């Protein structure tokens, strides 16, 4: 299982955006979710993304059922010359990390790990769904490529459902054979799972804080993130 520092830029051919909800009066959102340009987001300190999630505290003990599940997924991927990022495995198999994003999500997102799904964009690449909105407005995937670093992307399409419908000869929501259409349907949002998890965790905790009637005293990392949108002394 690979260790993955990630790249700051999306692979060629993929559009990039962050899909999230509002931050109260500090960042507007017209609907349940909005696409925000990467340039508009607060920068993150990449040095903290070491694959062990120290910003969430102690990882805790392994969860046997999750270890078995991830080992099985890793074997399936190994047969395709692909590996799971180590940070993803750590998060999904330890008791104090697993489910952390579900707990903090303000839109009811939940962990849902799929089997490997062929990329509709390029031969040899695969998707692994790991997180989804409660109404499937947006679904997040690991995008795995041979001899390349994995990244996190998202789509409004549930590719597990799409491939099942296609195999059964049923109507699909999208043309799986149209690579151009599929590239437009998958957006890059983070160079590693840990970076995705950190930004998601920060923003969802911050949502609760800024939507309180009175903004509580924020811990420094949340306040620093909010200062990007409302620097101290700036009108809000």
NORMO-V544080 format. One record per residue. N is the residue number from 0. RES is the residue in one letter. PSI is psi in degrees with one decimal (999 if undefined). BURIAL is # if it has 16 or more other ideal C-beta (glycine too) atoms within 10 Angstrom, else .. D_CENTER is the distance of its C-alpha to the mean C-alpha in Angstrom with 2 decimals. Layout:
n=N res=RES psi=PSI burial=BURIAL d_center=D_CENTER
n=N res=RES psi=PSI burial=BURIAL d_center=D_CENTER
This chain:
n=0 res=X psi=131.4 burial=# d_center=18.62
n=1 res=X psi=149.7 burial=. d_center=17.67
n=2 res=X psi=137.2 burial=. d_center=17.07
n=3 res=X psi=100.8 burial=# d_center=14.69
n=4 res=X psi=-28.2 burial=. d_center=15.31
n=5 res=X psi=166.7 burial=# d_center=13.46
n=6 res=X psi=149.2 burial=. d_center=14.89
n=7 res=X psi=-13.3 burial=. d_center=14.83
n=8 res=X psi=146.1 burial=. d_center=15.49
n=9 res=X psi=152.6 burial=# d_center=13.96
n=10 res=X psi=154.4 burial=# d_center=16.07
n=11 res=X psi=134.5 burial=. d_center=19.13
n=12 res=X psi=-12.6 burial=. d_center=19.03
n=13 res=X psi=130.9 burial=# d_center=15.47
n=14 res=X psi=157.5 burial=. d_center=15.14
n=15 res=X psi=139.5 burial=# d_center=12.62
n=16 res=X psi=159.0 burial=# d_center=11.58
n=17 res=X psi=128.2 burial=# d_center=9.36
n=18 res=X psi=117.7 burial=# d_center=9.27
n=19 res=X psi=179.5 burial=# d_center=10.55
n=20 res=X psi=-169.3 burial=# d_center=13.92
n=21 res=X psi=168.0 burial=# d_center=17.02
n=22 res=X psi=57.3 burial=# d_center=18.16
n=23 res=X psi=-139.1 burial=# d_center=21.61
n=24 res=X psi=-6.3 burial=. d_center=24.26
n=25 res=X psi=-26.9 burial=# d_center=22.40
n=26 res=X psi=117.4 burial=# d_center=19.86
n=27 res=X psi=156.3 burial=. d_center=20.74
n=28 res=X psi=121.9 burial=. d_center=18.85
n=29 res=X psi=-30.6 burial=. d_center=21.09
n=30 res=X psi=-158.2 burial=. d_center=19.35
n=31 res=X psi=-40.9 burial=. d_center=16.73
n=32 res=X psi=156.9 burial=# d_center=14.06
n=33 res=X psi=152.2 burial=. d_center=14.80
n=34 res=X psi=121.9 burial=. d_center=13.60
n=35 res=X psi=134.4 burial=. d_center=14.26
n=36 res=X psi=148.5 burial=. d_center=15.38
n=37 res=X psi=-32.9 burial=. d_center=14.01
n=38 res=X psi=-22.8 burial=. d_center=17.62
n=39 res=X psi=-9.7 burial=. d_center=17.76
n=40 res=X psi=151.7 burial=# d_center=15.17
n=41 res=X psi=136.5 burial=. d_center=16.58
n=42 res=X psi=151.3 burial=. d_center=16.52
n=43 res=X psi=149.4 burial=. d_center=15.09
n=44 res=X psi=102.5 burial=. d_center=17.36
n=45 res=X psi=-19.1 burial=. d_center=16.02
n=46 res=X psi=-19.7 burial=. d_center=18.85
n=47 res=X psi=-9.1 burial=. d_center=17.24
n=48 res=X psi=83.5 burial=# d_center=14.45
n=49 res=X psi=1.9 burial=. d_center=16.76
n=50 res=X psi=0.6 burial=# d_center=14.79
n=51 res=X psi=-0.7 burial=# d_center=16.55
n=52 res=X psi=46.1 burial=# d_center=14.76
n=53 res=X psi=-27.4 burial=. d_center=18.14
n=54 res=X psi=-12.3 burial=. d_center=16.89
n=55 res=X psi=-0.5 burial=# d_center=16.30
n=56 res=X psi=-162.6 burial=. d_center=19.74
n=57 res=X psi=134.1 burial=. d_center=21.13
n=58 res=X psi=-29.9 burial=# d_center=18.93
n=59 res=X psi=-173.3 burial=. d_center=21.80
n=60 res=X psi=156.1 burial=. d_center=23.29
n=61 res=X psi=149.1 burial=. d_center=21.81
n=62 res=X psi=110.3 burial=# d_center=21.37
n=63 res=X psi=-44.4 burial=. d_center=23.64
n=64 res=X psi=-34.9 burial=. d_center=22.23
n=65 res=X psi=-36.2 burial=# d_center=18.68
n=66 res=X psi=-44.4 burial=. d_center=20.28
n=67 res=X psi=-43.4 burial=. d_center=22.16
n=68 res=X psi=-46.5 burial=. d_center=19.24
n=69 res=X psi=-33.3 burial=# d_center=17.22
n=70 res=X psi=-41.3 burial=. d_center=20.55
n=71 res=X psi=-42.4 burial=. d_center=21.21
n=72 res=X psi=-40.8 burial=# d_center=17.96
n=73 res=X psi=-38.8 burial=. d_center=18.74
n=74 res=X psi=-42.6 burial=. d_center=22.24
n=75 res=X psi=-41.0 burial=. d_center=21.24
n=76 res=X psi=-37.4 burial=# d_center=19.20
n=77 res=X psi=-33.8 burial=. d_center=22.04
n=78 res=X psi=-15.9 burial=. d_center=24.40
n=79 res=X psi=14.5 burial=. d_center=22.52
n=80 res=X psi=37.1 burial=. d_center=22.57
n=81 res=X psi=153.9 burial=# d_center=18.86
n=82 res=X psi=151.1 burial=# d_center=17.37
n=83 res=X psi=138.3 burial=# d_center=14.34
n=84 res=X psi=139.1 burial=# d_center=13.00
n=85 res=X psi=-36.9 burial=# d_center=14.92
n=86 res=X psi=-37.8 burial=# d_center=12.38
n=87 res=X psi=-44.8 burial=# d_center=10.36
n=88 res=X psi=-45.3 burial=# d_center=13.86
n=89 res=X psi=-47.2 burial=# d_center=14.98
n=90 res=X psi=-41.6 burial=# d_center=12.36
n=91 res=X psi=-4.2 burial=# d_center=12.89
n=92 res=X psi=4.1 burial=# d_center=16.65
n=93 res=X psi=145.0 burial=# d_center=17.95
n=94 res=X psi=-29.7 burial=. d_center=19.33
n=95 res=X psi=-5.4 burial=. d_center=18.38
n=96 res=X psi=-43.9 burial=# d_center=14.65
n=97 res=X psi=128.7 burial=# d_center=13.90
n=98 res=X psi=-0.7 burial=. d_center=13.21
n=99 res=X psi=-35.6 burial=# d_center=12.76
n=100 res=X psi=-35.2 burial=# d_center=9.79
n=101 res=X psi=-44.0 burial=. d_center=11.95
n=102 res=X psi=-34.6 burial=. d_center=14.87
n=103 res=X psi=-16.4 burial=# d_center=13.79
n=104 res=X psi=130.7 burial=# d_center=12.19
n=105 res=X psi=-6.3 burial=. d_center=14.89
n=106 res=X psi=16.8 burial=. d_center=14.20
n=107 res=X psi=28.6 burial=. d_center=14.38
n=108 res=X psi=151.1 burial=# d_center=10.91
n=109 res=X psi=152.8 burial=. d_center=11.32
n=110 res=X psi=130.9 burial=# d_center=10.42
n=111 res=X psi=99.0 burial=. d_center=11.81
n=112 res=X psi=125.8 burial=. d_center=12.00
n=113 res=X psi=168.9 burial=# d_center=13.96
n=114 res=X psi=167.3 burial=. d_center=16.55
n=115 res=X psi=134.1 burial=# d_center=16.18
n=116 res=X psi=127.9 burial=# d_center=16.38
n=117 res=X psi=136.0 burial=. d_center=18.26
n=118 res=X psi=131.8 burial=# d_center=16.75
n=119 res=X psi=4.9 burial=# d_center=18.88
n=120 res=X psi=-42.4 burial=# d_center=18.84
n=121 res=X psi=139.0 burial=. d_center=20.37
n=122 res=X psi=141.4 burial=. d_center=22.43
n=123 res=X psi=-14.0 burial=. d_center=21.33
n=124 res=X psi=152.0 burial=# d_center=17.56
n=125 res=X psi=154.5 burial=# d_center=15.47
n=126 res=X psi=145.4 burial=# d_center=12.25
n=127 res=X psi=110.1 burial=# d_center=11.00
n=128 res=X psi=137.5 burial=# d_center=9.33
n=129 res=X psi=-12.7 burial=# d_center=7.77
n=130 res=X psi=140.6 burial=# d_center=6.94
n=131 res=X psi=147.6 burial=# d_center=9.17
n=132 res=X psi=150.1 burial=# d_center=11.21
n=133 res=X psi=-25.6 burial=. d_center=14.69
n=134 res=X psi=14.7 burial=. d_center=16.35
n=135 res=X psi=31.7 burial=. d_center=13.89
n=136 res=X psi=-34.8 burial=. d_center=13.79
n=137 res=X psi=142.1 burial=# d_center=10.23
n=138 res=X psi=131.5 burial=# d_center=8.42
n=139 res=X psi=142.9 burial=# d_center=5.09
n=140 res=X psi=148.4 burial=# d_center=6.55
n=141 res=X psi=133.6 burial=# d_center=7.60
n=142 res=X psi=115.0 burial=# d_center=10.35
n=143 res=X psi=130.0 burial=# d_center=13.38
n=144 res=X psi=140.6 burial=# d_center=16.63
n=145 res=X psi=135.9 burial=. d_center=19.99
n=146 res=X psi=21.0 burial=. d_center=21.11
n=147 res=X psi=158.4 burial=. d_center=18.02
n=148 res=X psi=143.5 burial=# d_center=15.00
n=149 res=X psi=159.8 burial=# d_center=11.74
n=150 res=X psi=170.6 burial=# d_center=8.84
n=151 res=X psi=129.2 burial=# d_center=5.33
n=152 res=X psi=173.3 burial=# d_center=6.51
n=153 res=X psi=164.0 burial=# d_center=7.09
n=154 res=X psi=161.1 burial=# d_center=10.57
n=155 res=X psi=0.3 burial=# d_center=13.11
n=156 res=X psi=136.5 burial=# d_center=14.50
n=157 res=X psi=99.0 burial=# d_center=14.35
n=158 res=X psi=-25.5 burial=# d_center=15.49
n=159 res=X psi=-47.0 burial=# d_center=16.84
n=160 res=X psi=-42.2 burial=. d_center=19.10
n=161 res=X psi=-44.1 burial=# d_center=19.98
n=162 res=X psi=-36.7 burial=# d_center=21.16
n=163 res=X psi=-43.8 burial=. d_center=23.04
n=164 res=X psi=-42.0 burial=. d_center=24.77
n=165 res=X psi=-43.3 burial=# d_center=25.67
n=166 res=X psi=-31.6 burial=. d_center=27.17
n=167 res=X psi=0.7 burial=. d_center=29.15
n=168 res=X psi=18.4 burial=. d_center=30.48
n=169 res=X psi=166.1 burial=. d_center=29.02
n=170 res=X psi=137.6 burial=. d_center=27.86
n=171 res=X psi=162.4 burial=. d_center=24.28
n=172 res=X psi=-14.3 burial=. d_center=22.45
n=173 res=X psi=160.3 burial=# d_center=22.01
n=174 res=X psi=101.3 burial=. d_center=24.00
n=175 res=X psi=-18.2 burial=# d_center=22.23
n=176 res=X psi=-2.8 burial=. d_center=24.93
n=177 res=X psi=97.3 burial=. d_center=24.35
n=178 res=X psi=-35.9 burial=. d_center=22.19
n=179 res=X psi=-41.8 burial=. d_center=22.44
n=180 res=X psi=-38.0 burial=. d_center=21.27
n=181 res=X psi=-36.5 burial=# d_center=18.26
n=182 res=X psi=-36.4 burial=# d_center=17.28
n=183 res=X psi=-21.5 burial=. d_center=17.44
n=184 res=X psi=-13.7 burial=# d_center=15.25
n=185 res=X psi=119.8 burial=# d_center=12.21
n=186 res=X psi=137.4 burial=# d_center=10.78
n=187 res=X psi=137.9 burial=# d_center=9.35
n=188 res=X psi=-16.3 burial=# d_center=7.18
n=189 res=X psi=145.0 burial=# d_center=7.04
n=190 res=X psi=-12.7 burial=# d_center=9.67
n=191 res=X psi=160.8 burial=# d_center=8.47
n=192 res=X psi=-41.6 burial=# d_center=6.30
n=193 res=X psi=-39.3 burial=# d_center=8.62
n=194 res=X psi=-41.4 burial=# d_center=8.38
n=195 res=X psi=-49.3 burial=# d_center=4.81
n=196 res=X psi=-40.8 burial=# d_center=6.30
n=197 res=X psi=-47.7 burial=# d_center=9.48
n=198 res=X psi=-41.4 burial=# d_center=9.06
n=199 res=X psi=-44.9 burial=# d_center=7.63
n=200 res=X psi=-45.0 burial=# d_center=10.49
n=201 res=X psi=-49.9 burial=# d_center=12.93
n=202 res=X psi=-37.9 burial=# d_center=12.67
n=203 res=X psi=-35.5 burial=# d_center=13.05
n=204 res=X psi=-39.3 burial=# d_center=15.87
n=205 res=X psi=-35.3 burial=# d_center=17.34
n=206 res=X psi=-46.3 burial=# d_center=17.45
n=207 res=X psi=-40.0 burial=. d_center=19.70
n=208 res=X psi=-48.3 burial=# d_center=21.81
n=209 res=X psi=-18.0 burial=# d_center=22.49
n=210 res=X psi=-0.6 burial=. d_center=23.23
n=211 res=X psi=154.8 burial=. d_center=25.86
n=212 res=X psi=-40.1 burial=. d_center=29.37
n=213 res=X psi=125.8 burial=. d_center=29.90
n=214 res=X psi=119.8 burial=. d_center=27.24
n=215 res=X psi=169.9 burial=. d_center=27.44
n=216 res=X psi=117.7 burial=. d_center=27.80
n=217 res=X psi=145.3 burial=# d_center=24.34
n=218 res=X psi=154.6 burial=. d_center=23.51
n=219 res=X psi=-42.1 burial=. d_center=23.52
n=220 res=X psi=-32.0 burial=. d_center=19.84
n=221 res=X psi=-40.5 burial=# d_center=19.19
n=222 res=X psi=-40.9 burial=. d_center=22.39
n=223 res=X psi=-40.7 burial=. d_center=21.58
n=224 res=X psi=-44.4 burial=# d_center=18.36
n=225 res=X psi=-32.6 burial=# d_center=20.46
n=226 res=X psi=-22.9 burial=. d_center=23.27
n=227 res=X psi=-36.6 burial=. d_center=21.41
n=228 res=X psi=-29.4 burial=# d_center=21.95
n=229 res=X psi=81.3 burial=# d_center=25.23
n=230 res=X psi=149.0 burial=. d_center=27.06
n=231 res=X psi=130.0 burial=. d_center=29.80
n=232 res=X psi=-10.8 burial=. d_center=32.83
n=233 res=X psi=145.3 burial=. d_center=31.18
n=234 res=X psi=141.9 burial=. d_center=31.91
n=235 res=X psi=999 burial=. d_center=29.16
